Amino acid sequence: MSFGLPPSTEVSRQLPKKAIIERFGLSGKERTKFDSTIHRITISNEVSPRTVNIPEGKDVKSIFVLKVELQDEDYDEKVISLLFRLIEQNMVLVLESGARYRPIVFREVLIQGDWTQDLDLHLNGLDMDDVWEDLIKQVGNIVVVEGNDLDSQIAIDEECRKLDSQIEKLRKKMSSEKQPRRKRELYSQLKELESKRASIRIGDDVS
């Protein structure tokens, strides 16, 4: 599975779990979580000047795509974050569960794409810096609003995601709350969060 990338980038080399565990000295608890979350890791693709006709960037020399076969679709996000910390490369992790795939990248925060049965990644840009930023946008469905750079947009989107989660929890609490006074308090909190969420949506600062 090349995920839409050029055949010249294909590697298909397995990365033994045991080697990762031993090399980085994972604790017993980390080892257990690692084993229960991940079945197999394969280096799927290498995107670099050696494999495609795109020059190095100032910061990014190469990009790797790793296919991570899960034990179960209900995975532990901490284990996925751990992989990014252990393997210090610019990389896209493609989680596989059954016939479905989910791309993930890390840029200060974990950026997770949607589950899909047909994942196509595209290489766009004049150098590897451009290609890497565009891949991050593809994975996270990130639209950079005029006046923002990629990192500020990621921070804004992450703040919106957190607010959306809080709003949803408050709505559920309101629907189950019986006491009028407590319901009014929750409603006031909800309106405050919704107002903050709306201001971020139109481009206000997240702070």
trRosetta pair geometry for C-beta under 8 A, 3 or more apart (Angstrom, degrees):
i j d omega theta_ij theta_ji phi_ij phi_ji
1 44 6.9 -43 83 -144 81 130
1 67 6.9 101 70 -92 117 148
1 101 8.0 -175 160 -77 150 144
2 5 5.0 -129 162 55 92 79
2 6 7.7 -119 171 79 136 15
2 7 6.5 -64 -106 -93 160 51
2 9 7.2 114 -158 72 105 98
2 10 5.5 -64 -105 -82 105 106
2 44 7.3 164 -123 166 40 105
2 45 6.6 90 -153 -74 70 122
3 44 6.9 62 0 137 118 146
3 45 7.1 -106 42 -14 111 139
3 65 6.4 -142 42 176 145 157
3 94 6.2 -131 -83 -85 147 160
3 101 7.5 -162 -106 163 106 163
3 103 7.9 109 -157 -80 141 117
3 119 5.0 -29 -138 106 92 103
3 120 6.7 166 171 -113 58 27
3 121 5.0 27 136 9 108 104
4 119 7.0 -125 -4 121 109 58
4 120 3.3 92 -59 -146 153 71
4 121 5.2 162 66 39 111 51
4 122 6.5 -50 130 -66 129 62
5 9 4.8 -64 144 61 121 141
5 10 7.6 154 93 -62 107 69
5 45 5.0 42 82 -131 158 160
5 47 6.9 -105 -153 -75 134 109
5 65 6.9 -168 -17 -1 156 153
5 121 5.7 -4 -58 74 93 103
5 123 7.0 78 -129 -34 83 109
6 9 5.2 98 69 -4 80 101
6 51 7.4 160 82 150 116 93
6 52 5.9 131 37 -96 144 104
6 123 7.5 -38 -11 7 103 138
7 10 5.7 -31 -164 -5 50 118
8 51 4.9 160 132 -174 94 77
8 52 6.3 144 87 -74 124 63
9 45 4.2 31 137 -161 108 101
9 46 5.8 -160 -163 63 75 48
9 47 5.3 0 -131 -80 134 65
9 51 4.6 100 -97 148 62 137
9 52 6.3 -1 -67 -44 105 104
9 65 7.8 60 144 18 123 118
10 44 7.2 -56 -137 168 64 60
10 45 6.0 -43 -97 -100 37 76
11 43 4.8 -44 100 118 139 98
11 44 6.4 107 49 131 92 14
11 45 6.0 171 5 -102 96 18
11 46 5.3 79 -52 -13 127 96
12 42 6.4 -10 -147 176 48 121
12 43 7.5 -96 -30 84 4 66
12 44 6.5 31 -77 -130 53 46
13 42 6.8 152 75 -162 32 72
13 43 4.6 -7 60 52 88 108
14 40 6.8 -53 -139 -174 107 104
14 41 7.1 111 -163 85 64 57
14 42 5.2 -43 -100 -104 56 78
14 43 7.7 -149 -76 15 8 75
15 19 7.1 -115 177 63 66 123
15 20 6.8 58 148 -48 103 113
15 41 4.4 -48 65 103 104 108
15 42 6.7 178 9 -102 82 21
15 43 5.8 92 -40 -32 109 89
15 66 7.1 -26 11 -139 141 118
16 19 4.2 88 76 0 103 106
16 20 7.2 -171 98 -7 58 81
17 20 5.7 -57 -155 35 38 111
17 21 6.2 36 152 -19 71 108
17 34 6.9 154 -166 145 112 112
17 35 7.1 109 157 -97 147 69
17 38 6.4 163 -106 104 126 116
17 40 7.4 -103 -37 -115 109 40
17 41 6.5 125 -72 10 75 106
18 21 5.7 -55 -146 38 32 112
18 22 6.1 22 159 -12 67 111
19 22 6.1 -59 -142 43 27 104
19 23 5.8 27 161 -22 65 113
20 23 6.0 -56 -137 37 24 109
20 24 6.2 -11 173 12 61 113
20 26 7.8 34 126 -24 78 126
20 34 7.7 -160 101 -172 119 145
20 41 7.4 48 -28 34 145 150
20 86 6.5 71 -165 142 103 150
20 87 8.0 -43 -125 -57 115 102
21 24 7.0 -82 -147 51 16 86
21 26 4.9 -71 -146 27 70 121
21 31 5.5 69 -145 -117 124 96
21 34 6.4 168 -88 92 103 157
22 25 7.3 22 -173 -72 30 47
24 86 5.0 -44 -84 -136 162 116
26 30 4.0 -127 -172 99 101 119
26 31 4.7 138 108 -63 117 76
26 34 6.2 -2 174 -14 168 146
27 30 4.7 90 50 12 77 104
27 31 6.7 -137 93 -9 36 89
28 31 5.6 -54 -145 35 27 114
28 32 6.4 28 156 -21 63 105
29 32 5.8 -53 -150 33 30 111
29 33 6.5 26 154 -14 64 106
30 33 5.9 -57 -148 40 32 108
30 34 6.0 37 152 -25 66 109
30 82 6.9 160 -155 -138 111 158
31 34 5.6 -54 -145 35 28 116
31 35 6.3 24 158 -16 64 108
32 35 6.0 -58 -147 38 27 107
32 36 6.2 16 159 -12 64 114
33 36 5.9 -63 -141 43 28 105
33 37 6.0 18 161 -15 66 116
33 76 5.6 -76 -172 71 108 165
33 78 7.0 -26 160 86 151 110
33 79 5.3 -158 138 -75 103 113
34 37 6.2 -69 -146 40 22 104
34 38 6.0 -33 179 29 63 112
34 79 5.7 160 -98 -140 53 116
34 82 7.3 -95 -88 91 99 147
35 38 7.2 -73 -118 56 18 75
36 71 6.1 -102 173 45 41 160
36 76 7.7 58 91 -7 99 128
37 70 6.6 -53 170 -142 62 83
37 71 6.1 -160 -174 21 12 110
37 72 7.8 -84 -132 41 46 82
37 75 5.2 82 -154 -152 99 89
37 76 4.8 -90 -90 31 133 100
37 79 4.2 144 56 60 166 168
37 80 7.7 -127 158 -44 143 73
38 41 6.4 4 178 -49 131 95
38 68 5.9 -65 -128 -170 106 100
38 69 7.3 96 -165 75 66 56
38 70 6.6 -62 -108 -114 45 49
38 71 6.8 -23 15 -20 5 92
38 79 6.6 -157 -27 151 104 135
39 69 4.4 -62 67 107 109 100
39 70 6.4 61 2 130 99 10
39 71 5.1 141 -54 -71 92 65
40 68 7.8 175 88 -153 48 40
40 69 4.4 17 51 41 87 120
41 66 5.9 -4 -169 179 96 115
41 67 7.3 158 -156 83 45 54
41 68 5.4 -6 -107 -107 79 71
41 69 7.6 -143 -68 22 35 75
41 83 7.9 177 -110 -132 142 132
42 66 6.9 157 79 -161 42 65
42 67 4.6 -9 60 57 98 102
42 69 7.7 47 -1 -16 102 100
43 46 7.2 20 165 -54 113 90
43 64 6.2 -50 -146 -169 98 119
43 65 7.7 110 -168 78 55 53
43 66 5.8 -40 -104 -104 50 77
44 65 4.6 -59 69 104 107 98
44 66 6.3 158 6 -120 91 19
44 67 4.6 87 -51 -21 124 101
44 94 6.9 -12 8 32 155 128
45 64 6.9 162 87 -158 59 49
45 65 4.0 24 46 38 100 115
46 50 7.5 -13 122 72 120 110
46 51 5.5 136 96 -16 87 153
46 62 6.3 -13 -172 -175 90 120
46 63 7.7 147 -162 79 45 48
46 64 5.7 -17 -105 -105 65 76
46 65 7.9 -134 -61 21 29 75
47 51 6.3 -113 -124 74 31 123
47 52 5.9 -6 -153 7 75 130
47 54 7.7 0 172 53 94 131
47 62 6.6 154 82 -164 55 66
47 63 4.3 -13 62 63 109 97
47 64 7.4 -163 22 -76 75 28
47 65 7.4 66 -15 -19 103 97
47 123 6.5 -177 -146 -102 136 127
47 128 7.6 150 124 -125 98 97
47 131 6.8 -144 143 142 137 145
48 51 5.4 75 50 18 72 96
48 52 7.2 134 63 28 28 83
48 56 7.9 8 -161 -85 78 80
48 61 6.7 17 -133 142 104 68
48 62 3.7 -15 -88 -112 112 99
48 63 7.2 177 -63 25 68 59
48 128 7.4 10 -125 -98 52 135
49 52 7.2 -81 -118 68 24 61
49 53 7.8 40 -147 -134 62 24
49 54 6.4 -124 -93 79 63 53
49 55 5.7 28 -96 -125 121 36
49 56 5.8 -56 -29 -42 126 75
49 128 7.6 -79 -43 -48 83 119
50 62 7.9 -6 22 -102 103 119
52 123 6.4 -72 -177 160 167 171
54 123 6.7 -127 -35 165 153 127
54 125 7.1 64 -152 85 133 85
54 126 7.7 156 -149 157 91 23
54 127 6.4 147 172 -135 88 31
54 128 6.2 124 128 -65 111 68
54 131 6.1 62 158 -43 158 141
55 126 7.8 -13 43 147 99 67
55 127 5.0 -44 79 -120 85 91
55 128 7.1 -110 105 -15 45 87
56 60 7.3 -168 -165 97 68 54
56 61 4.9 -8 -134 -124 113 64
56 127 6.5 3 107 -170 25 107
56 128 5.4 -28 -146 11 38 128
57 60 4.3 31 47 51 123 82
57 61 7.4 -126 43 -67 70 36
57 127 4.2 131 -86 128 75 112
57 128 3.9 -123 -10 66 98 79
57 129 2.9 153 -157 -26 150 86
57 130 6.9 172 -93 1 128 64
57 131 7.7 -150 -40 27 126 88
57 132 7.2 -98 12 9 153 117
58 127 7.9 73 -12 116 64 147
58 129 5.9 15 31 -55 77 142
59 129 5.6 85 42 -100 90 105
60 63 6.7 15 -179 -58 122 92
60 90 5.3 16 -133 -26 106 165
60 127 7.9 141 68 132 97 89
60 128 4.1 -142 104 127 101 106
60 129 5.0 156 27 -81 108 52
60 131 7.4 -142 106 61 144 91
60 132 4.6 -163 -96 -21 169 145
61 128 6.3 95 -126 82 8 167
62 89 7.5 -42 92 -161 94 106
62 90 7.0 165 93 51 49 106
62 128 6.9 -58 -72 -141 23 149
63 89 7.8 134 -138 156 35 97
63 90 4.8 -62 -107 107 73 108
63 91 6.6 156 -169 -94 64 41
63 92 7.2 36 170 -8 107 92
63 128 6.7 -179 -24 -159 102 102
63 131 6.7 -130 -7 113 147 115
63 132 5.7 -177 -81 -92 129 89
63 135 6.8 132 -168 9 157 164
64 89 5.2 14 21 135 121 142
64 90 7.2 132 18 83 71 58
64 91 4.3 -23 71 -107 87 100
64 92 7.6 -159 99 30 47 64
65 91 6.8 166 -88 -161 25 78
65 92 4.8 -14 -113 65 77 100
65 94 6.2 25 -179 -13 98 114
65 121 7.2 -174 -97 35 142 162
66 83 7.8 -147 89 166 151 134
66 87 7.7 56 -35 100 157 167
66 91 5.7 23 -2 177 105 131
66 92 7.4 176 27 86 65 50
66 93 5.3 -25 70 -112 98 65
66 94 7.0 -179 87 23 44 74
67 94 5.0 -30 -107 71 63 104
67 96 5.8 22 -175 -21 97 125
68 80 7.6 140 104 -114 169 90
68 83 7.3 -51 -93 -100 146 173
68 93 5.3 6 -6 -172 127 103
68 94 6.8 162 20 76 75 46
68 95 5.2 -34 74 -103 101 58
68 96 6.7 170 80 15 45 80
69 96 4.8 -34 -103 69 62 111
69 97 7.9 136 -159 -78 56 46
70 73 6.3 111 96 -86 146 35
70 75 5.2 -90 -136 -75 133 123
70 95 5.7 29 -38 -169 117 99
70 96 6.6 -176 6 74 81 51
70 97 4.8 -24 52 -79 121 95
71 75 7.8 125 46 -101 77 86
72 75 6.6 166 82 -70 71 63
72 97 7.2 32 167 -130 22 124
73 97 4.0 113 -86 169 84 165
73 98 7.3 -22 -61 1 116 104
73 100 7.5 30 -111 68 123 127
73 115 8.0 24 -154 -107 120 144
75 79 6.9 -104 171 55 98 119
75 80 6.7 75 131 -39 128 114
75 95 6.9 -121 0 -145 158 143
75 97 8.0 -139 -37 -65 112 131
76 79 4.5 76 86 -1 103 107
76 80 7.4 176 96 -7 57 82
77 80 5.5 -54 -154 37 44 113
77 81 6.2 46 149 -20 72 103
77 110 6.4 167 -173 77 110 173
78 81 5.6 -51 -147 38 34 113
78 82 6.3 44 149 -28 64 103
79 82 5.3 -48 -151 29 34 119
79 83 6.9 42 149 -25 62 96
80 83 5.8 -44 -158 23 36 114
80 84 7.2 33 148 -14 62 100
80 93 6.6 178 -156 94 99 162
80 95 7.5 -40 -106 -72 129 122
80 104 6.2 -12 177 115 134 165
80 110 6.7 81 106 -134 114 137
81 84 5.8 -55 -159 34 39 110
81 85 6.6 35 147 -17 68 106
81 106 7.1 118 -129 -105 65 132
81 110 5.7 -82 -85 -66 94 124
82 85 5.6 -58 -151 38 36 111
82 86 6.1 29 155 -17 70 110
83 86 5.9 -59 -142 39 29 107
83 87 6.0 -9 172 15 68 111
83 93 6.5 83 102 -87 142 146
84 87 6.8 -66 -127 56 22 83
84 91 7.5 -161 -115 62 76 105
84 93 7.5 -96 -66 -24 90 129
84 106 4.0 70 -152 -7 159 157
84 110 7.6 -171 1 -99 152 86
85 88 8.0 -6 179 -73 29 76
87 91 6.6 -10 115 15 121 152
90 132 5.4 -47 -176 -124 143 130
91 105 7.6 179 96 -124 46 76
92 103 5.5 -18 -178 -159 112 104
92 104 7.2 142 -166 68 62 42
92 105 5.5 -40 -108 -79 69 92
92 121 6.9 136 90 -107 173 156
92 135 6.1 -104 -63 165 128 128
92 139 6.4 -163 -131 -76 111 138
93 103 7.2 142 81 -157 49 50
93 104 4.6 -22 66 63 100 98
93 105 7.5 169 21 -80 75 39
94 101 5.4 -10 -180 -166 102 111
94 102 7.1 152 -161 72 54 38
94 103 5.3 -25 -102 -96 74 68
94 104 7.7 175 -85 19 27 73
94 119 6.5 154 -141 109 125 167
95 101 6.7 149 77 -158 54 52
95 102 4.4 -13 55 58 107 94
95 103 7.8 -160 17 -74 74 18
95 104 6.5 46 -18 -6 104 116
96 100 7.4 154 -152 83 50 47
96 101 5.6 -17 -98 -101 68 75
97 100 5.5 -20 69 65 79 96
97 102 7.8 9 12 1 103 107
97 115 7.9 -45 49 -133 111 121
99 117 5.6 18 131 -131 96 99
100 115 4.8 17 170 -177 127 105
100 116 6.6 148 -155 74 80 20
100 117 5.6 -57 -102 -81 65 65
101 115 7.1 149 74 -152 31 58
101 116 5.9 -35 64 68 82 73
101 117 7.3 118 15 -119 85 20
101 119 4.4 -77 90 -23 138 134
102 112 6.6 5 165 -170 115 93
102 113 5.9 178 -168 75 66 83
102 114 7.0 -118 -124 122 87 21
102 115 4.8 -39 -75 -92 103 63
102 116 7.4 130 -86 16 54 69
103 112 7.9 157 92 -157 50 46
103 113 4.2 29 60 22 86 137
103 119 6.3 140 -39 -151 107 134
103 121 7.1 126 -97 -75 153 114
103 138 7.7 -8 93 113 156 93
103 139 4.5 -116 116 -127 118 99
104 110 6.4 -13 -169 -171 113 92
104 111 6.7 153 -158 81 60 54
104 112 5.0 -13 -107 -107 93 67
104 113 6.8 -133 -70 12 47 80
104 139 6.8 134 -112 -178 13 133
105 111 5.0 -14 65 62 82 109
105 135 6.9 128 -72 123 149 96
105 136 5.2 -120 89 -112 159 74
105 139 4.9 123 -3 66 110 162
105 140 7.1 -85 43 -36 108 101
106 109 7.4 -150 -151 99 65 23
106 110 5.8 -29 -104 -101 81 54
106 111 6.9 177 -93 15 26 83
107 111 6.1 7 26 -14 95 128
107 136 5.7 37 -31 -138 144 139
107 150 7.6 -57 162 138 157 112
107 151 7.1 -133 155 -106 116 75
107 154 5.8 -101 98 -124 118 169
108 151 7.1 85 -6 -145 140 94
108 154 6.6 125 52 116 118 137
108 155 7.6 -19 96 -75 151 83
109 154 6.7 175 38 161 110 112
109 158 5.2 108 25 -103 170 143
111 136 6.5 59 74 -161 160 84
111 139 5.9 95 118 107 109 113
111 140 4.1 -51 180 -76 119 122
111 142 7.6 -31 -157 -45 138 123
111 154 7.0 -69 -81 -137 127 114
112 139 7.8 -87 -160 158 13 100
112 140 7.5 72 50 -104 26 75
113 116 7.7 -44 133 -3 113 111
113 138 7.8 -11 -95 127 133 65
113 139 4.5 -104 -52 -171 114 63
113 140 6.5 -106 -78 -75 71 32
113 141 7.0 118 -128 -20 78 89
114 141 7.5 36 -16 -27 103 130
116 119 5.4 130 80 -70 117 75
121 135 6.4 26 -163 -129 114 96
121 138 6.3 119 -134 117 72 153
122 134 7.6 -72 91 136 85 122
122 138 6.7 169 39 -96 84 152
123 131 5.3 -5 -156 -137 80 117
123 134 7.8 107 -156 83 32 131
123 135 7.9 -6 -105 -66 55 102
124 130 7.1 -98 116 140 62 101
124 131 6.6 151 64 -113 39 63
124 134 4.5 -133 68 167 99 167
125 128 7.5 116 103 -102 133 8
125 129 7.3 -151 169 80 143 54
125 130 2.5 168 -157 112 122 109
125 131 4.1 -139 44 -55 132 57
125 132 7.9 -48 24 15 169 51
125 133 7.3 119 -91 49 145 91
125 134 5.4 -159 -44 -4 113 132
126 130 5.3 78 34 10 65 156
127 130 5.5 101 53 11 60 101
127 131 7.2 -116 111 -5 33 94
128 131 5.3 -51 -140 38 38 114
128 132 6.1 42 159 -23 69 103
129 132 6.0 -57 -151 34 26 110
129 133 6.6 20 155 -13 62 107
130 133 6.0 -60 -150 39 30 107
130 134 6.2 25 156 -17 66 110
131 134 5.8 -61 -149 39 28 109
131 135 6.3 31 154 -22 65 105
132 135 5.7 -52 -148 33 30 112
132 136 6.7 34 152 -20 63 102
133 136 5.7 -51 -154 31 34 114
133 137 6.6 35 149 -17 64 104
133 150 5.4 -129 -152 -59 108 161
134 137 5.5 -51 -151 36 37 114
134 138 6.4 42 149 -23 67 102
135 138 5.5 -49 -147 34 35 114
135 139 6.3 33 156 -19 67 105
136 139 6.0 -55 -147 36 29 109
136 140 6.2 -3 165 10 65 114
136 142 6.8 -13 128 25 81 140
136 150 6.7 74 90 -173 136 135
136 154 7.9 -42 158 -79 126 127
137 140 6.6 -74 -140 54 23 90
137 141 7.7 33 170 -140 57 6
137 142 4.4 -106 -131 62 64 97
137 143 7.7 91 -158 -75 106 31
137 144 7.1 -65 -108 -24 123 99
137 150 7.2 -97 -64 -125 97 112
138 141 7.7 10 -176 -71 25 43
140 154 7.4 29 120 -113 171 91
140 157 7.3 100 160 119 127 161
142 150 7.2 71 128 -146 146 82
142 153 6.0 110 -177 125 114 124
142 154 6.7 -24 -124 -82 146 73
142 157 6.4 -93 -119 -37 94 162
143 153 7.7 -140 90 -169 39 140
144 148 5.4 -146 -169 87 83 102
144 149 7.1 -22 -154 -171 133 19
144 150 5.9 -63 -90 -89 132 56
144 153 4.6 -111 -117 -46 72 161
145 148 5.0 60 63 14 79 121
145 153 6.4 157 18 -108 78 109
145 156 7.9 -46 20 74 123 161
145 203 6.1 -148 138 -102 154 101
147 203 7.1 55 67 -159 138 127
148 152 4.5 -140 -155 88 92 113
148 153 4.5 110 136 -61 138 88
148 156 7.0 -66 -124 0 152 140
149 152 5.3 87 50 15 71 102
149 153 7.0 -136 95 -7 32 94
150 153 5.7 -63 -150 38 29 111
150 154 6.3 31 155 -22 66 105
151 154 5.6 -50 -148 32 32 113
151 155 6.6 33 152 -19 64 103
152 155 5.6 -51 -150 35 36 113
152 156 6.4 37 151 -19 66 104
153 156 5.6 -52 -147 37 34 112
153 157 6.2 33 154 -18 67 106
154 157 5.8 -55 -144 39 30 110
154 158 6.2 31 155 -21 64 107
155 158 5.8 -55 -147 35 28 112
155 159 6.5 30 153 -19 63 105
155 206 6.0 -149 134 26 98 155
156 159 5.8 -56 -151 35 31 111
156 160 6.4 31 151 -19 65 106
156 200 6.1 168 -162 -175 92 105
156 206 5.4 -157 -105 -55 63 124
157 160 5.5 -53 -149 36 33 114
157 161 6.4 38 151 -24 65 103
158 161 5.5 -48 -148 31 33 114
158 162 6.6 33 153 -17 64 103
159 162 5.8 -54 -150 36 32 110
159 163 6.4 30 152 -17 65 107
159 200 6.1 -145 104 -137 119 155
159 206 4.3 173 -14 -149 169 129
160 163 5.7 -56 -146 39 32 110
160 164 6.2 37 153 -24 66 105
160 197 6.4 96 -135 -144 75 85
160 200 5.6 -166 -78 114 91 138
160 201 7.1 98 -114 -74 128 75
161 164 5.7 -52 -149 33 30 114
161 165 6.6 31 152 -19 62 104
162 165 5.7 -54 -153 34 32 113
162 166 6.5 30 151 -16 65 106
163 166 5.6 -55 -147 38 35 110
163 167 6.1 37 154 -22 68 106
163 193 5.8 170 -161 -174 94 97
163 196 6.3 -146 -128 99 142 108
163 197 4.6 176 133 -86 141 100
163 200 7.3 154 12 25 157 148
164 167 5.7 -53 -146 35 29 113
164 168 6.4 31 155 -20 63 106
164 197 7.0 108 -66 -126 64 138
165 168 5.9 -55 -149 34 29 111
165 169 6.6 28 153 -17 63 106
166 169 5.8 -55 -150 36 32 111
166 170 6.4 32 153 -19 66 107
166 193 5.7 -140 106 -141 116 150
167 170 5.8 -56 -149 37 31 111
167 171 6.4 33 153 -22 65 105
167 190 6.6 92 -140 -145 74 79
167 193 5.2 -171 -81 119 87 132
167 194 6.3 97 -120 -73 128 76
167 197 6.6 -17 -48 -37 142 152
168 171 5.7 -52 -149 33 31 113
168 172 6.6 31 153 -17 63 104
169 172 5.8 -56 -153 36 32 111
169 173 6.5 33 150 -19 66 105
170 173 5.5 -53 -148 36 35 113
170 174 6.3 38 153 -22 66 104
170 186 5.8 169 -167 -173 91 95
170 189 5.9 -147 -133 103 140 109
170 190 4.7 177 131 -87 138 91
170 193 6.7 153 8 28 155 149
171 174 5.7 -51 -148 34 31 113
171 175 6.5 31 155 -21 63 106
171 190 6.8 100 -69 -123 67 132
172 175 5.8 -54 -148 33 31 111
172 176 6.6 10 159 -3 64 110
173 176 6.3 -74 -152 46 29 97
173 177 5.9 38 154 -39 69 110
173 186 5.6 -148 105 -137 113 145
174 177 5.6 -50 -138 21 29 116
174 183 6.0 91 -145 -146 76 80
174 186 4.8 -175 -82 118 87 135
174 187 6.4 95 -118 -69 132 71
174 190 6.7 -12 -45 -45 141 146
177 182 5.4 -138 -170 106 130 110
177 183 4.7 168 105 -83 125 83
177 186 6.1 163 -5 5 162 151
178 183 7.9 -131 88 -49 9 117
179 182 4.2 60 82 19 110 112
179 183 6.4 180 88 -17 53 87
180 183 5.5 -59 -145 36 29 114
180 184 6.4 31 157 -21 65 103
181 184 5.8 -54 -154 32 31 111
181 185 6.7 33 149 -19 63 104
182 185 5.5 -50 -151 33 36 115
182 186 6.4 35 152 -17 66 104
183 186 5.7 -53 -149 37 33 110
183 187 6.3 38 150 -24 64 106
184 187 5.4 -51 -146 34 33 116
184 188 6.5 36 153 -22 64 102
185 188 5.8 -53 -152 32 31 112
185 189 6.6 29 150 -15 63 105
186 189 5.6 -54 -151 37 35 112
186 190 6.2 40 150 -25 66 106
187 190 5.5 -52 -147 34 31 116
187 191 6.5 32 154 -19 64 104
188 191 5.9 -52 -148 34 30 110
188 192 6.6 32 152 -20 62 106
189 192 5.7 -56 -152 34 32 114
189 193 6.5 28 153 -15 66 106
190 193 5.9 -58 -151 38 30 107
190 194 6.2 28 154 -17 66 109
191 194 5.7 -54 -142 39 30 111
191 195 6.2 35 155 -23 64 105
192 195 5.8 -54 -150 33 28 112
192 196 6.6 26 152 -16 62 106
193 196 5.6 -55 -149 37 34 111
193 197 6.2 35 152 -21 67 106
194 197 5.5 -51 -144 36 33 114
194 198 6.3 35 154 -21 65 104
195 198 5.8 -53 -148 35 30 111
195 199 6.5 30 154 -19 63 104
196 199 5.8 -55 -150 34 32 110
196 200 6.6 30 153 -17 64 105
197 200 5.9 -57 -153 35 32 110
197 201 6.4 37 150 -26 64 107
198 201 5.5 -51 -149 30 34 118
198 202 6.8 16 159 -7 65 105
199 202 6.3 -65 -153 42 31 98
199 204 4.2 -19 158 24 93 144
200 203 7.8 110 -178 -23 32 8
200 204 5.8 -82 -88 60 38 88
200 206 5.9 50 -120 -100 115 74
